């Protein structure tokens, strides 16, 4: 590609991995003071998948990545950047899970790193990949959202243990000169003033590893549920309205609205505010729960494998997570048919 020819980032493939083990609402009834009826009414979740004890975030990420690479029709040697979004890395702070995934895939001597943006991680990665591609620095980027969220959940806390599941999703973002295949737009933002809404307190420099951390359960995720719910609905709706208005696109023109799968009530509130039909809104929260950074790519993979997602279809992604972070993206699916 010559320097005079504009280059665009294109979403070329999708892949996902879902662990075998299922944790149902009835299973949770035996673990904490809750009921299937209450969980479904409040969240829309029926079950979630849980990784095996010896199955790590990198294992799930690598399996999703293998599918994405194969479906993109490229060789792993053509991947020139590996990015992973996770808040449940294999190891605290280093090495990055992206490095471990690269090794498991046999990708050698290629730049690799993680980002931490919680549930917004995958869409954040899209913005990073877009910058690398459109600056001409990279040509084929592997992006992965992978979480073993069960590793930071306190299964005696009924407020959080009902919500989260494990899994991974991956995509290949490649350079193209065809503008119709390129990303339309990405919005990504954050506000650390709400950091305590969703937090894993330890280990870290605030609460270094210690017996106190274990005794007080500071190594588990903590969430202000009601406050997070209200802010999520407001922020997600505003962000989607803005990205559509900025690009002169109407909500009814979007065939696939793919929100972060955190809670059915949040998704419905945002969808209703945008006057989206049930056919437009992609829902997987019922069977996977909230898989954080893996949520959106797992949902994209679902409609891809079911045949709903066609080449050229416009996708609207919308997400909100710890940080607090939020992001939205408008982009066509440039991949081949399932």
N, C-alpha and C positions, 0 to 999 in steps of 0.2 A: 504494500500500500504506500503510495507516494505521500509526501508531507502535505501536498496541496489537496488531497482528497479527504474530506471529513470522515472521521471514524466514529462509530456509535457502538454502545454496549448493547448486546442482545441476549435475551434469556433463552438459551438453547436447549436446555433439558432439565428434567426433574427426577429425583429418586428419593426413596424413603425407606426407613427400616423401623419396624414395630416389633418390640419384644413379644415373645410367646405368652408369658404369664399374664393372666388377667386378674385384676383386683376389682371385684364387683362391689356394688353398694351393700349387698347382703353380707359380703366378707367384712366390710367396715362396720356393719351393725354388731358384729361379734367382737370388734376391737375397741370401739368408742361408743359413747352415748349419742347415737344418731339413728335415723331410719332412712330407708330407700326413698320413701315418699318425701321426706324433708329435703334430702339431697337433690332429687330430681326437680322439686318445686323451686328451690333456691338457685340451682346451678345448671340444670339440664343435663347433668352428667349421670350416666348409667354405670359406666365402668371405665377403667383406665388400665394401661399395660405397664408392667413393672419388669425392669431388667433383672436377669439372673444375678446371683451374688458375684459370680466371676465374669460378668459382662459389664464392660466399662463404657464411659461416654465415647472414647475413641473407637471402640469396637463397633458401636452403633453408627457412629459417624462414617467410619470406613465402609461399612456395608451399604449405607445410603449413597456414598460417593461413588462406589463401584457401579451402581445402577445409573447414576447421573452421567458418568464418563461414557459408559457403553451407549446410552441413549443419545448422547451428543454426537456419536459417530467419530470420536477422536481417540487417539491413543493416549495413555497416561503420560507418555513422554512429552506430549504437547501442552500439558498443564504447566503454566509458568508462575502460578501463585496459588497458595492454599490458605484460605481464611476460615476460621472457625468461630462461631458465636456460641458461647456457653457461660453459664454461671455455676456449672457443676463439672469443672475440669477434672481430668484424671488425677492431677496433683495440684496442691495449693501453690500458686504463683509460678512454678516452673518444673519441668519444661511445659511449653504450651501444648494443648491438645492437638492443635494443627500440626505441630511437628511430629507427634506420635502417629496421627492419622496418615501423614505423608509417608512415614516409614512403613506402616502396615500396608499401604498401597504400592510400595516400591517406587515412590516418587523421590528422586534424589537431587540434591543440589538446587533446590527451588525454595524461594522465600516463603516462609510460613509463619503465621502468628494468629493469636486469638484476640477477640474483642469481648468486652463485658458490657452489654446493654440490656440484659435480662430478656424479657419477652419481645423487645423491639430488635433484638440482635440480628435476625435474618434480614430485615429491611435496612438496618444500618449497614450490613455487609453489602447490600445492593448499591448503596451510595458510595461505599469505598471502592467496590469493583468498577463502578461507572467511572470514577475518577482515574483509576489506573488504566482502564481501557482507552478512554477518550483523550488521555494525555499521551497515548502511544507507548506507555511503559510496559504494558502486558497485552497478550492476545487471547489467552484462554485461562480464565480464573475459576478455580473450584471453590465454591462457597458452601459452608456446612453449618446448619443449626443443629446442635446435638445436646441432649440433656439426660442425665440420670438423676432426675429431681428427687427420686425416692431416697437418695443418699443424704439429702439435707432436710427431709421431712420428719417431724416428730409425730409418730403414729399414735400418740396419746392426745394430740391437739386436734380436736374435731373441727376447728375452724379452718385448718389448712390441709389436713391429711386427706380430706375428701376431694380436694381440687386437682391435685397434681399427678401427672403420669410421666413415663419415660418414652424416649424415641429419638429419631433423627431424620432430618431431611437435607438434601443437597441439590445443588444446581451448577451447571456450567454457564458462565457468562463469557461470551466471546465477542471479538471485534467484528464489525461488519461495516460495509460502505453503503448498505441499503437502509436508508433512513426509516422506511416503514417497519423495519425489524427492531429499531432502536428504542430504548427506554424513552417514554414521553416525559416523565418528571418524577422527582423524588423530593419529599419534604421530610426532614428529620430534625428533632429538637429535644431539649431536656430542661429540667428545672430541679436542681439539687435541693431546693428549699423543702421539697416533699420526700427527702431521702428516707425518712423514718416510716413512710407508709408501707414499704416492702423492703425488708432488709435481712441479711444473714449476718448477725453481729460478729461472729468469730469463725476462724482465727483471723487476725489482722493486727495492724499496729495499735488499734484502739483496745482490742481485747486479744493479746497474744495467747498462744496455746498454753493452757494450764489446766490443772484439775478443776479449778473454779469454772472454767468454760464448760467442761463436761457436766459438772454438777448442776449448773444453772441452765443447761441446754442452749447455750448461746451459739452453738454450731448448727442450729436448726433455723430454717426460714421463719420469719415473723411478719405478720401482715395486719394492718389496720383495715379490715374488710370493708366496713361501711364507707369510710372516707375514700378508699381506693375506688370502690364501685361508682360513687357519685362523680368523682373527678374523671374517671375513665370514660363514662358516657359523654360528659361535656366535652372533653378534649378530643376524643375520637371523632365525634360528630363534627366539631368545628374544623378539624384537620382535613376531613374528607370533603367538606363543603368548599374549603379553600383551594384544595388541589384541583377539584373539578372546575371551579370558577376560573382559576388561573389558566387553565388549558382549554376553556370554552367547550367543556364536555358536560352533557347532562347525565344525571344518575340513570335514567332509563336506557342510555346507550351502553351501559356497562354489562356485558354478559356474565361476568364473574366477579362478585364482590367477596373478597377473601379476607375477613377480619381475623385478628388473633383470637384463638379459641380458648378464652378464659372462662366465660360464663355465658350461658344462653341468654340470660336477661339483659346483659350488656349488649350482646350482638343484636338482639331483637330491638332494643331501644334505639340503637344507632341505625339499624336497617329501616325501622319505622320512620325515624326522623328524616331519612333520605327518600322515603317512599319507595324503597326497594321491594321487589316481589320475592316470594320464597324461592322462586326459580333462580333468581340472581344471587342470593346469599348462600355461600358455601358453609355448611355446618358439619363439623366432625367432633365437636366437644363432647357429644353424648357417648362416643365410644373410646375416645383417647384422653379426655380430661384436658387440663392445661399442661402442655409440654414445653412451655416457655419459648426459647429460641427455635425449637423444632416445630412449633405449632403451625405456622403459616406454610412452610414447605411440605409438611405432612398433609395439610389440607389441599395444597396444589396437586400433590401426587395422587390423592384420592380421586379428584375429578379427571386427572390425566388417565389413570388406569381404568376408570369407569367409562372412558370415551367421551366425556362431556367437554373436555378441554381440547379445542382444535387449534391447529396452526393458524396464527394471525389473530386469535381471540384476544381482546383487551382484558387485562386483569387490573382490578383495583385492590391494593393491599392496604391494610390499616392495622396499626398495632400500638400497644401501650404497655409499659413495663417499669420495673424497679429502676430508680435513679433520681427522680422519675424520668423516663424517656418515652418518646412517642414518635411515630413515623408513618408515612403513607407513601405509596408508589403507584404510578400508572405505567403499565408496560404491556406490550403484546407478547404472547407466547410464540417464540420463534422456533420451537422444536418440531420434531416429526411426530406423526401419529403413533399412538400406543400400539 
